[in-house]
Amino acid sequence: MVSLGKNGFCGQGAGTGLSQLRADRMTGYRTVYVPSTELRPSGLHQIELDEPDLMTVSTNLPFSISCKPNRATGRRRASVAALLMMSVFSGAFLTGSATDASAQNFLQRIFTPKEKRLQEVQAKQEAEQRKKATSYKVAPPKIYTYKPDVWKTVSLASLAKLNTAAVQPTTETSGTDGGTSVATEIPAPVLTEFDKARPALKSLSFKALPEVGEALEAYYREHPDYIWATDGELNSKALAAIEVLGAADEFALDPKDYVVGMLKPAAQAQVANVEAVDDSEIVDARAAAVMAFEMELSAAVLTYVLDAKRGRVDPNRLSEYHDLPRHDVDLVAALRAIQSGGDVAGILEGQHPQDGNFAKLKARLAELRAEDEAEDPIVIAPGTFLKEGRTSPEVKNIVAAIRKNGSAELKEKHAETLAAYAGEEDYNTAISAMVRSYQKEHGLAPDGIVGKNTIRALVGETNAAKIAKLELAMERRRWLPEDLGERRVFINQPAFMATYYEGQSEPLSMRVVVGKKSNQTNFFYDNIEIVEYNPYWGVPYSIIVNEMIPKLARDPSYLDRSGYEVSTASGKRVSSSSVNWYAVASKQQSVNVRQRPGSANALGEVKILFPNKHHIYMHDTPAKSLFNKDSRAFSHGCVRLHDPKAMAAAVLGKSKDYVSGQIARGKNQQERVQGNLPVYVSYFTAWPSDAGEIEFFDDVYDRDRHLLKALEMTDESRAAARS
């Protein structure tokens, strides 16, 4: 160890591999790192440093160092003149050690300007932040655990008291001179049968949807009279209403939700005693029973009206992919219409959607139910998974399906197996071989394993599965407006189709690409407003964070080189390499990223906008080959059109040539769509084709399963409320 003194002593080292020289901070002497590979037999090393530090000399050779101070410009500074004189006795320099590498690193720090060192530190920090930014992800919309509408106890005690003015004697004066006064009484009001039975409402309560309870109170305060009874007996309106409620399953509703006990004869009626304050409030059992029946049937009818108008399930409680405002239903108006109208059945059935599509769904539902009753369908239990050598009660259904649906050649080839089968549950080699032949005929891997795809090939889509899809379609149709509009665009995601309708004109239908399962297209409706030619693509925040930031971590200039523009929240253009993407990912900073128009633009030549919070629109695409596929769920959520020019022309009311001409100008420009033009970005696994035939589609996003579960939970909740 050799220290530099105030006068710049010379230091010597023994060459034992590592020597250290320390400069005193107060003297102004500075330290030098000299690796062994830099120690030459002779030479002068003069190095000026900014900070005092530790000098380490690493060599196996003896050395000497001569040091001199240097002060200038009134500041304490120093320079060290180091003359390294070495005598080589034998051997060679040591190289490649960890100490050498450290020393070399220190020399780089010494000889590199301070500004450059700061830049290097900053670049390293930025690289670390870009890497850290990749840990952030934007989560997809949530799937909820469904919570059904809650039925609450309804009390109509507020209607029990009849508010009439007390009968008071009055004095009338006769004659012109005011001489004669005669006391008279105003006649007491005549009470209706309903008014006489009001006290029964004090003890009457039942459970219903909150909207139903509010409507009952509002209606009967306004119209204190019976709808369903005349002279204490059921009338024709009541009988018609009960018949419609009992046939609710024709409209994919559950009749159990609307059950009302028939009004019994007075002798059989069992009604709780009504508390009487005075003789005027005593209600006989028959009147109390009629009042109870009136309120319960009205509650059932209003529940039916609600379910028919808006559906039993609130779609927005299913997932964040659903954005469908629940309809407001005027229940008081419905009771008024029944009270004043004669056709109760027509009024109630008229609460369902009245368009032709709903009618076709209803008709097909009736047909399939009738077929189900006439046939004994072959059903293989969902979730069945069989390999050779296992046993299952479903083996008999597998064999039955092959007997029914197998080709003549297959059945001839495996005639011996079919003849020998007697209902055993063993999935043996012979039956497995027969299944392999069936799989091969239907384009499946002939592995003999019975799973989801093989079951579908064996039994097709069963009537039960089709019936379920029809019922779900009728429920979903209730979530949309009653009047879809004569002029509209209807997109059905499971069908991968979009159709433009205008009055009696031939519909314009085309294939579409919708969102991947990880980037599902939402279920909502809005109004088409703008057609944009040669569009920019404004990249959604989720794509920036989930897909672009990982690329930027590897290549900070990726966006600049790939035809994207990056700008700050104020609109200032910046380089993608200058952005703190960690701050963007963590939402500490906001930037806008958009892709310039051109042949590589993700939106192609045109997009059709219906501004919404989901950033979904229809657009062209350079990826034309995807339209040739049967299943077309490939986008980030937007709807890609197979013939975007035709759709743009239709919504604008222009020709396709006009649209092509606007695109050919090469400018980014927008054109507003005239009039009201709704677009329905919908989800139906059963829906009528333009030819009127009901078509069935795969449940690409598993939304049928979630809706079925929600309906099941609704049934359980309502059953508990009724009990």
C-alpha positions in Angstrom: 0.0 0.0 0.0 1.5 3.4 -1.0 -0.2 6.7 -0.1 0.2 10.0 -2.0 1.4 12.7 0.4 1.0 16.5 0.3 4.1 17.0 -1.8 3.5 14.2 -4.2 5.7 11.4 -2.9 6.7 8.7 -5.3 5.1 5.4 -4.5 6.4 1.9 -5.1 4.8 -1.4 -5.2 6.2 -4.8 -4.8 4.3 -6.3 -7.7 2.4 -8.8 -5.6 -0.7 -8.6 -7.8 -2.6 -5.7 -6.2 -1.4 -2.4 -4.9 -3.5 0.6 -3.8 -2.7 4.3 -3.6 -5.1 6.7 -1.9 -5.1 10.5 -2.5 -5.9 12.8 0.4 -9.1 14.8 -0.5 -7.7 18.0 1.0 -4.4 17.9 -0.9 -6.0 18.0 -4.3 -4.3 14.8 -5.4 -6.4 12.4 -7.4 -6.3 8.7 -7.9 -5.6 6.6 -10.9 -6.9 3.1 -11.8 -4.3 1.4 -13.9 -4.9 -2.2 -14.9 -2.0 -4.5 -15.3 -2.4 -4.7 -19.0 -1.7 -0.9 -19.2 1.5 -1.1 -17.2 4.3 -0.8 -19.7 8.0 -1.2 -19.1 8.3 2.6 -19.6 6.0 5.5 -20.4 4.2 8.4 -18.9 0.6 8.4 -17.7 -0.7 11.9 -16.8 -4.3 11.8 -15.8 -6.5 14.6 -14.3 -9.5 13.5 -12.3 -12.6 15.3 -10.9 -12.9 13.4 -7.7 -10.5 11.9 -5.2 -10.8 8.1 -5.2 -8.9 4.9 -4.6 -6.1 4.0 -7.0 -5.6 0.3 -7.5 -2.6 -1.1 -9.5 -2.8 -4.7 -10.3 0.4 -6.4 -11.6 2.8 -9.1 -10.7 5.7 -6.8 -11.6 7.4 -4.2 -9.5 6.5 -0.6 -10.3 7.1 3.0 -9.2 4.9 6.1 -9.4 6.0 9.7 -9.3 3.2 12.3 -8.5 3.2 16.1 -8.7 0.4 18.6 -7.6 -1.1 21.1 -10.1 -3.3 24.1 -9.0 -4.9 26.5 -11.5 -7.5 29.3 -11.8 -7.9 29.8 -8.1 -9.5 26.4 -7.7 -8.1 23.4 -5.9 -7.3 21.1 -8.6 -4.5 18.5 -9.1 -2.9 16.5 -11.7 -1.0 13.4 -11.1 2.0 12.6 -13.3 2.6 8.9 -13.0 5.8 7.5 -14.4 5.6 3.7 -14.3 9.0 2.3 -14.5 9.1 -1.4 -14.5 11.9 -3.9 -14.8 10.8 -7.1 -16.3 12.6 -9.9 -14.4 10.8 -12.8 -15.9 7.3 -13.9 -16.8 4.5 -11.9 -18.5 1.6 -9.6 -17.6 -1.5 -11.0 -16.0 -4.6 -10.5 -18.2 -8.2 -11.4 -18.2 -8.8 -11.2 -14.4 -11.9 -9.8 -12.8 -9.7 -7.0 -11.3 -8.5 -6.1 -14.8 -12.1 -5.7 -16.0 -13.0 -3.5 -13.0 -9.9 -1.4 -13.6 -10.8 -1.0 -17.3 -14.3 0.1 -16.4 -12.8 2.7 -14.1 -10.5 4.0 -16.8 -13.5 4.4 -19.1 -15.2 6.5 -16.4 -12.0 8.6 -16.2 -11.6 9.3 -19.9 -15.3 9.7 -20.7 -16.6 13.2 -20.4 -19.1 13.8 -17.6 -22.0 14.7 -19.9 -21.5 11.4 -21.8 -21.5 9.5 -18.6 -24.7 11.1 -17.6 -26.2 10.2 -20.9 -25.2 6.6 -20.5 -26.7 6.5 -17.0 -29.9 8.0 -18.3 -30.1 5.6 -21.2 -29.7 2.7 -18.8 -32.4 4.0 -16.6 -34.7 4.5 -19.6 -34.1 0.9 -20.7 -34.9 -0.3 -17.2 -38.1 1.7 -17.2 -39.1 0.3 -20.6 -38.6 -3.2 -19.3 -40.6 -2.4 -16.2 -43.4 -1.0 -18.3 -43.9 -4.4 -19.9 -45.2 -5.7 -16.5 -48.3 -3.6 -16.9 -51.3 -5.1 -18.6 -54.8 -3.8 -19.4 -57.3 -6.4 -18.1 -60.1 -7.4 -20.4 -63.7 -6.6 -19.5 -65.0 -8.5 -16.5 -67.4 -11.5 -16.5 -69.7 -11.0 -13.5 -71.3 -13.5 -11.1 -74.9 -12.8 -11.9 -77.2 -11.3 -9.2 -80.9 -11.7 -10.0 -83.5 -9.0 -9.4 -84.6 -9.1 -5.8 -88.2 -9.6 -5.0 -89.3 -7.6 -2.0 -92.3 -7.7 0.4 -95.1 -5.5 -1.0 -97.5 -3.9 1.5 -100.6 -2.1 0.3 -101.6 -0.9 3.7 -101.5 2.7 2.5 -104.5 1.9 0.3 -106.6 0.4 3.2 -108.1 3.7 4.4 -110.7 5.6 2.3 -109.9 9.3 2.6 -113.3 11.0 2.5 -114.5 14.2 4.2 -116.6 13.6 7.3 -120.3 14.2 6.9 -121.1 17.5 8.6 -124.5 19.4 8.9 -124.7 22.7 7.1 -127.0 25.7 7.5 -128.7 27.2 4.5 -130.4 30.7 4.5 -133.6 31.2 2.5 -135.4 34.4 1.5 -134.1 37.8 0.4 -134.0 39.3 3.8 -132.0 36.4 5.4 -134.7 35.7 7.8 -134.9 31.9 7.7 -132.1 29.3 8.3 -132.5 25.6 7.6 -129.9 22.9 8.7 -129.3 20.3 6.0 -126.8 17.4 5.6 -124.7 16.6 2.5 -125.3 13.0 1.6 -122.6 10.5 2.5 -120.5 9.2 -0.4 -121.6 5.9 -1.9 -119.0 3.2 -1.3 -118.1 0.8 -4.0 -117.4 -2.9 -3.4 -113.7 -2.1 -3.7 -113.9 0.6 -1.0 -115.8 -1.7 1.3 -113.1 -4.3 1.0 -110.2 -1.8 1.5 -109.5 -2.7 5.2 -108.5 -6.2 4.0 -105.4 -4.5 2.5 -104.0 -3.9 6.0 -103.0 -7.5 6.4 -102.3 -8.3 2.8 -98.7 -8.6 1.8 -96.7 -10.6 -0.8 -93.4 -10.6 -2.5 -92.9 -9.0 -5.9 -90.4 -7.0 -7.9 -90.1 -3.4 -6.5 -91.4 -1.9 -9.7 -94.5 -4.0 -9.5 -95.3 -2.9 -5.9 -94.9 0.7 -6.8 -97.2 0.4 -9.8 -99.9 -1.4 -7.8 -100.0 1.4 -5.3 -100.0 4.1 -7.9 -102.7 2.5 -10.1 -105.2 1.6 -7.3 -104.8 5.0 -5.7 -105.8 6.5 -9.0 -108.4 3.8 -10.0 -109.9 2.3 -6.9 -111.9 -0.4 -8.6 -111.6 -4.1 -9.5 -110.2 -5.2 -12.8 -110.5 -9.0 -12.4 -113.8 -9.4 -10.5 -117.4 -8.4 -11.1 -120.0 -8.8 -8.3 -117.5 -10.8 -6.3 -116.8 -13.4 -9.0 -114.0 -13.8 -11.6 -114.8 -12.0 -14.8 -113.7 -12.8 -18.4 -110.7 -10.5 -18.1 -109.3 -12.6 -15.2 -109.9 -15.9 -17.1 -108.1 -14.5 -20.2 -105.2 -13.2 -18.2 -104.7 -16.5 -16.4 -104.8 -18.4 -19.7 -102.0 -16.1 -21.2 -99.9 -16.4 -18.0 -100.2 -20.2 -18.1 -98.9 -20.2 -21.7 -95.9 -18.0 -21.0 -93.5 -20.8 -22.1 -94.6 -20.2 -25.7 -92.7 -16.9 -25.4 -89.7 -18.5 -23.6 -90.9 -17.3 -20.2 -91.6 -19.5 -17.1 -95.3 -19.9 -16.3 -94.3 -20.6 -12.6 -93.4 -17.0 -12.3 -97.0 -15.9 -12.8 -99.1 -18.5 -10.9 -102.1 -17.2 -9.1 -104.5 -19.3 -7.1 -108.0 -19.3 -8.4 -110.7 -17.3 -6.4 -112.5 -19.9 -4.3 -116.2 -19.7 -3.4 -116.8 -17.6 -0.3 -117.5 -20.7 1.9 -114.0 -22.1 1.1 -112.1 -18.9 1.2 -109.5 -18.7 4.0 -108.5 -15.1 4.6 -106.9 -13.8 7.7 -109.1 -11.8 10.1 -109.2 -8.1 9.3 -108.6 -5.9 12.2 -111.6 -3.6 12.7 -111.5 -0.2 14.3 -115.2 0.3 14.0 -118.2 -1.4 12.3 -117.5 0.4 9.0 -114.2 -1.5 8.7 -115.5 -5.0 9.1 -114.8 -7.0 5.9 -116.5 -10.3 5.2 -114.3 -13.2 4.1 -115.6 -13.2 0.5 -114.7 -9.5 0.0 -111.3 -10.0 1.5 -110.6 -13.0 -0.8 -111.7 -11.0 -3.8 -109.4 -8.2 -2.8 -106.4 -10.5 -2.3 -107.1 -12.2 -5.7 -107.3 -8.8 -7.4 -103.9 -7.7 -6.1 -102.1 -11.0 -6.7 -103.4 -11.3 -10.2 -102.4 -7.7 -11.0 -98.9 -8.4 -9.5 -98.6 -11.5 -11.7 -99.7 -9.6 -14.8 -97.3 -6.7 -14.2 -94.4 -9.2 -13.7 -95.3 -10.8 -17.0 -95.4 -7.4 -18.7 -92.0 -6.5 -17.2 -90.5 -9.8 -18.3 -92.0 -9.6 -21.8 -90.8 -6.0 -22.3 -87.3 -6.1 -20.9 -86.4 -9.8 -20.2 -85.9 -11.6 -17.0 -82.1 -11.0 -17.0 -80.4 -7.6 -16.7 -77.7 -8.0 -19.4 -75.4 -5.4 -17.8 -75.0 -7.6 -14.8 -73.7 -10.5 -17.0 -70.4 -8.8 -18.0 -68.7 -5.6 -19.1 -69.1 -6.8 -22.6 -72.8 -6.0 -22.4 -73.9 -2.4 -22.7 -77.7 -2.4 -23.1 -79.8 0.1 -21.2 -82.7 -1.7 -19.5 -86.0 -0.6 -20.8 -88.3 1.6 -18.7 -91.7 0.0 -18.6 -94.9 1.9 -17.8 -96.7 -0.7 -15.7 -99.5 1.7 -14.7 -100.3 2.3 -18.3 -100.5 -1.5 -18.9 -103.2 -1.8 -16.2 -105.1 1.2 -17.5 -105.1 -0.5 -21.0 -106.4 -3.7 -19.6 -109.1 -1.9 -17.5 -110.4 0.0 -20.5 -109.8 -2.6 -23.2 -111.6 -5.7 -24.0 -108.9 -8.0 -25.5 -106.8 -8.9 -22.5 -104.9 -11.6 -24.3 -104.0 -9.3 -27.2 -102.8 -6.6 -24.8 -100.6 -9.1 -22.8 -99.1 -10.8 -25.8 -98.5 -7.4 -27.4 -96.0 -6.7 -24.7 -93.5 -9.0 -26.4 -91.4 -7.7 -29.3 -93.7 -7.5 -32.3 -91.2 -7.7 -35.2 -91.1 -10.6 -37.6 -87.8 -12.0 -36.2 -89.3 -12.6 -32.8 -92.4 -14.2 -34.4 -90.1 -16.6 -36.4 -88.1 -17.5 -33.3 -91.4 -18.3 -31.4 -92.8 -20.4 -34.3 -89.6 -22.4 -34.6 -89.5 -23.0 -30.8 -93.0 -24.5 -31.0 -92.0 -26.7 -33.9 -88.9 -28.1 -32.2 -90.9 -28.8 -29.0 -93.4 -30.7 -31.0 -90.7 -32.7 -32.6 -89.1 -33.4 -29.3 -92.4 -34.9 -28.0 -92.8 -37.0 -31.1 -89.3 -38.4 -31.1 -87.1 -39.9 -28.4 -83.9 -38.0 -29.2 -80.4 -39.5 -28.7 -78.5 -37.5 -26.2 -74.9 -38.0 -25.1 -74.3 -36.3 -21.8 -72.3 -33.0 -22.1 -68.8 -33.4 -20.7 -68.5 -37.1 -21.7 -64.9 -38.1 -22.3 -64.2 -41.8 -23.2 -61.1 -43.7 -24.1 -60.8 -47.3 -25.0 -60.9 -49.6 -21.9 -63.1 -47.3 -19.8 -66.8 -47.7 -18.9 -69.7 -45.3 -19.1 -73.5 -45.4 -19.3 -73.1 -43.2 -22.4 -71.7 -46.1 -24.5 -75.3 -47.2 -25.3 -76.0 -43.7 -26.6 -72.9 -43.7 -28.7 -73.8 -47.0 -30.3 -77.4 -45.7 -30.9 -76.1 -42.6 -32.6 -73.9 -44.6 -35.0 -76.9 -46.9 -35.8 -79.0 -43.8 -36.6 -76.5 -41.5 -38.3 -73.7 -43.8 -39.6 -73.3 -44.3 -43.3 -74.5 -47.6 -44.9 -70.8 -48.5 -45.6 -69.8 -48.0 -42.0 -72.7 -50.0 -40.6 -71.9 -52.8 -43.0 -68.3 -52.8 -42.0 -69.1 -53.0 -38.3 -72.3 -55.1 -38.6 -70.9 -57.7 -36.3 -70.2 -55.2 -33.5 -73.6 -53.6 -33.9 -75.4 -57.0 -33.8 -73.4 -58.2 -30.7 -73.9 -55.0 -28.7 -76.5 -55.6 -25.9 -76.2 -52.4 -23.8 -72.9 -53.0 -22.0 -71.1 -50.0 -20.5 -67.7 -51.2 -21.6 -66.0 -49.0 -24.2 -64.1 -51.9 -25.8 -61.8 -52.3 -28.7 -64.6 -53.2 -31.2 -66.7 -50.2 -30.3 -63.7 -47.9 -30.3 -62.8 -49.1 -33.9 -66.4 -48.3 -35.0 -66.0 -44.8 -33.5 -62.7 -44.3 -35.3 -64.4 -45.2 -38.6 -67.2 -42.7 -37.8 -64.6 -40.0 -36.9 -62.8 -40.5 -40.2 -66.1 -40.1 -42.2 -66.7 -36.8 -40.5 -63.2 -35.3 -40.9 -62.1 -35.8 -37.3 -58.9 -37.3 -36.0 -59.6 -41.1 -36.0 -58.3 -41.7 -32.4 -61.4 -43.4 -31.0 -61.6 -40.9 -28.2 -65.1 -39.6 -27.5 -65.0 -35.9 -26.6 -66.9 -32.7 -27.5 -66.2 -32.7 -31.2 -67.0 -36.4 -31.6 -70.3 -36.0 -29.6 -71.3 -33.2 -31.9 -70.6 -35.3 -35.0 -72.5 -38.3 -33.5 -75.7 -36.5 -32.5 -75.5 -33.2 -34.3 -77.1 -30.3 -32.5 -79.9 -31.8 -30.6 -83.4 -30.4 -30.5 -82.8 -29.6 -26.8 -79.7 -27.6 -27.7 -81.6 -25.7 -30.4 -84.5 -25.1 -28.1 -82.2 -23.6 -25.6 -80.6 -21.3 -28.2 -84.1 -20.2 -29.4 -85.1 -19.4 -25.8 -81.9 -17.4 -25.2 -82.4 -15.5 -28.5 -85.9 -14.5 -27.5 -84.6 -13.3 -24.2 -81.8 -11.3 -25.9 -84.3 -9.8 -28.4 -86.1 -8.2 -25.5 -82.9 -6.3 -24.6 -83.0 -4.4 -27.9 -85.5 -1.6 -28.7 -89.0 -2.6 -29.7 -88.7 -0.9 -33.1 -85.3 -1.7 -34.6 -86.0 0.7 -37.5 -86.7 0.1 -41.1 -83.2 1.5 -42.0 -80.6 -0.2 -39.9 -77.3 -2.2 -39.8 -77.6 -5.5 -37.9 -74.4 -7.3 -37.0 -74.7 -10.8 -35.5 -71.3 -11.8 -34.1 -71.8 -15.6 -33.9 -73.0 -15.6 -37.5 -70.0 -13.4 -38.5 -72.4 -11.4 -40.7 -73.4 -7.8 -41.1 -76.6 -6.7 -42.9 -77.9 -3.3 -44.1 -81.7 -3.0 -44.2 -83.7 -0.2 -45.8 -87.4 -0.7 -46.1 -88.4 -3.3 -48.7 -85.1 -3.1 -50.6 -83.0 -6.2 -50.9 -80.8 -6.4 -47.8 -77.0 -5.9 -48.2 -75.3 -8.8 -46.3 -71.6 -9.5 -46.0 -69.1 -11.5 -44.1 -67.4 -9.9 -41.1 -64.4 -10.5 -38.8 -65.2 -9.9 -35.1 -63.1 -9.9 -31.9 -61.0 -12.8 -30.7 -62.2 -14.5 -27.5 -59.5 -12.5 -25.7 -60.7 -9.3 -27.3 -64.4 -9.9 -27.6 -66.7 -7.5 -29.5 -69.2 -5.9 -27.1 -73.0 -6.3 -27.3 -74.5 -2.9 -27.7 -76.3 -0.6 -30.1 -75.7 3.0 -31.3 -76.2 5.3 -34.3 -73.9 5.5 -37.3 -72.6 9.0 -37.8 -69.5 9.2 -40.0 -67.8 7.6 -42.9 -64.0 8.3 -42.9 -61.9 7.8 -46.1 -58.2 6.9 -45.9 -58.5 6.8 -42.1 -56.0 7.1 -39.4 -56.0 4.3 -36.8 -56.1 5.7 -33.3 -54.5 2.9 -31.3 -56.5 2.0 -28.2 -54.8 2.3 -24.8 -55.1 -1.5 -24.2 -53.2 -2.3 -27.4 -50.5 0.3 -26.6 -50.0 -1.3 -23.2 -50.5 -5.0 -24.0 -48.9 -5.2 -27.4 -46.8 -2.2 -28.3 -44.9 -1.5 -25.1 -43.2 -4.9 -25.1 -42.0 -4.2 -28.7 -40.9 -0.7 -27.6 -38.9 -2.2 -24.7 -36.8 -4.0 -27.3 -36.9 -1.3 -29.9 -37.7 2.3 -28.7 -38.0 3.6 -32.3 -40.4 0.9 -33.3 -43.4 3.2 -33.7 -41.4 5.9 -35.6 -40.2 3.3 -38.1 -43.6 1.6 -38.5 -45.7 4.4 -39.8 -47.2 5.6 -36.4 -47.4 9.1 -35.0 -47.0 9.7 -31.3 -48.2 12.9 -29.7 -48.7 14.3 -26.2 -52.0 15.0 -24.7 -51.7 18.6 -25.9 -51.1 17.4 -29.5 -47.3 17.9 -29.7 -45.6 15.3 -32.0 -42.8 13.4 -30.3 -40.5 10.5 -31.1 -41.6 7.1 -29.7 -38.0 6.8 -28.3 -38.5 10.0 -26.3 -41.6 8.8 -24.5 -41.5 7.5 -20.9 -43.6 4.4 -21.7 -43.5 3.3 -18.0 -45.3 6.5 -17.2 -47.8 5.8 -20.0 -48.4 2.2 -18.8 -48.8 3.3 -15.2 -51.2 6.1 -16.3 -48.9 8.8 -15.0 -48.6 10.3 -18.5 -51.0 10.3 -21.5 -50.0 10.0 -25.2 -51.8 9.4 -28.4 -50.7 6.9 -31.0 -52.1 6.7 -34.4 -51.2 4.9 -37.6 -51.0 7.0 -40.7 -53.2 6.2 -43.7 -51.7 3.9 -46.3 -51.7 0.4 -47.6 -50.4 -1.0 -44.3 -53.0 0.8 -42.2 -55.0 -1.7 -40.1 -58.2 0.0 -41.1 -57.7 -0.2 -44.8 -59.3 2.5 -47.0 -62.5 3.3 -45.1 -64.1 3.1 -41.6 -67.7 3.7 -40.5 -68.0 5.3 -37.1 -70.7 5.1 -34.5 -68.9 6.8 -31.5 -69.1 4.7 -28.4 -67.1 4.1 -25.2 -65.9 0.7 -26.5 -64.0 2.2 -29.4 -65.7 -0.3 -31.8 -66.5 0.6 -35.4 -66.7 -1.1 -38.8 -63.8 -0.8 -41.2 -61.8 -2.2 -44.1 -58.8 -4.4 -43.6 -55.6 -5.4 -45.5 -56.1 -9.0 -44.2 -58.6 -10.1 -46.8 -57.8 -13.8 -46.6 -59.5 -14.2 -43.2 -62.9 -13.7 -44.8 -62.5 -17.2 -46.4 -62.6 -18.9 -43.0 -65.8 -20.2 -41.5 -65.0 -19.0 -38.0 -63.9 -15.4 -38.2 -63.0 -14.2 -34.7 -59.6 -12.5 -35.2 -59.8 -8.8 -34.5 -59.2 -6.7 -31.4 -62.9 -6.1 -31.1 -63.8 -4.0 -34.1 -65.9 -5.3 -37.0 -64.0 -5.8 -40.3 -66.1 -5.7 -43.4 -65.7 -8.0 -46.4 -67.1 -5.3 -48.7 -66.5 -2.0 -46.9 -67.1 0.2 -49.9 -70.6 -1.3 -50.4 -71.5 -0.7 -46.8 -70.1 2.8 -46.8 -72.2 3.6 -50.0 -75.3 2.1 -48.4 -75.1 4.1 -45.2 -74.4 7.3 -47.1 -77.1 6.7 -49.7 -74.4 7.0 -52.4 -73.0 4.7 -55.1 -70.0 2.4 -54.6 -68.3 4.3 -57.4 -68.7 7.5 -55.4 -67.0 6.0 -52.4 -64.2 4.7 -54.5 -63.7 8.1 -55.9 -63.4 9.7 -52.5 -60.8 7.1 -51.5 -58.9 7.7 -54.7 -58.3 11.3 -53.8 -55.8 10.0 -51.2 -56.8 12.4 -48.5 -58.0 11.7 -45.0 -61.5 13.1 -44.9 -64.9 12.5 -43.2 -68.5 12.5 -44.4 -71.5 12.6 -42.2 -74.3 10.1 -42.5 -77.7 11.7 -42.9 -80.7 10.8 -40.9 -81.1 8.3 -38.0 -79.3 5.0 -38.7 -79.0 2.6 -35.8 -76.5 -0.2 -35.7 -77.0 -3.3 -33.6 -73.7 -5.0 -32.6 -75.6 -8.1 -31.4 -75.1 -11.7 -30.2 -77.6 -14.3 -31.2 -76.7 -18.0 -31.5 -80.1 -18.6 -33.2 -81.5 -16.0 -35.7 -83.6 -15.9 -38.9 -81.7 -15.6 -42.1 -82.7 -13.1 -44.8 -84.7 -15.9 -46.4 -86.6 -16.4 -43.1 -85.1 -19.7 -42.0 -83.8 -20.0 -38.5 -80.1 -20.6 -38.4 -78.0 -21.8 -35.4 -74.5 -20.7 -34.7 -71.6 -21.7 -32.4 -71.3 -19.8 -29.1 -68.0 -18.2 -29.9 -67.7 -16.3 -26.6 -69.4 -18.8 -24.2 -72.1 -16.2 -23.6 -74.9 -18.7 -23.9 -73.5 -20.6 -20.9 -73.4 -17.4 -18.8 -76.9 -16.4 -19.8 -78.3 -19.9 -19.0 -76.7 -19.7 -15.6 -78.2 -16.3 -15.0 -81.7 -17.6 -15.9 -81.2 -20.6 -13.6 -80.3 -18.2 -10.8 -83.3 -16.1 -11.6 -85.6 -19.1 -11.4 -84.1 -20.1 -8.0 -84.5 -16.6 -6.6 -88.1 -16.3 -7.8 -89.0 -19.8 -6.4 -87.6 -18.8 -3.0 -89.7 -15.6 -3.1 -92.8 -17.5 -3.9 -92.4 -20.1 -1.1 
